[in-house]
Amino acid sequence: MSSNTSEEEEKIEVSETEQQPVSSEEEVRAERAAIPEKKVEKERRLKRRGPSKRLKILEEKAEDYDGERFLTIRFYPRVLSAPKWKRAKKAIKVLKERILKYVKNVEEPGSGRKIRIHKPILWVSPEVNEVIWSRGARNPPRKIRVKVFYKIIDADKGEVELRVFPFY
């Protein structure tokens, strides 16, 4: 009987935990202040990843361009004419065609006069390419929303540089 009681006492001693001494108010405030900083770092990391991240090019270079347009480009039913394994490639071609079709005139920022585009230089960002190819070559998205920045190179000849970025 005495052996049973000693075992119970050992179990009780093992299960009891020592309480930590109460820390001062300054230490508690410092601990609480440190916790939100960790959360902010995680949020920043999440914003930098994936296709929904904000592009640095857009933030830094927005002032360098003369203007912008927002377009929604539908790929279907045009993409269905291509073989299944070439549909993403066809979607890129449709994107370029549609941008050139719908961005014909641009407005000069200084004077406000309209300039007809005769010699467009079209650049599609890798992020747009990534979005189109994200589901493979056989299954591109049905439509995509893009932001087109334009920069007038030569107003008299109608040379304009068009840069295409995803818009979320």
ABEGO torsion letter per residue (X at the ends): XAAAAAAAAAAAAAABBBBBBBBBAAAAAAAAAAAAAAAAAAAAAAAABEAABBBAAAAAAAAABABBBBBBBBAOAAAAABBAAAAAAAAAAAAAAAAAAABABBBBAAAGBBBBBABBBBBBBAAAAAAAAAAEAABBBABBBBBBBBBBABAAAGBBBBBBBBBX
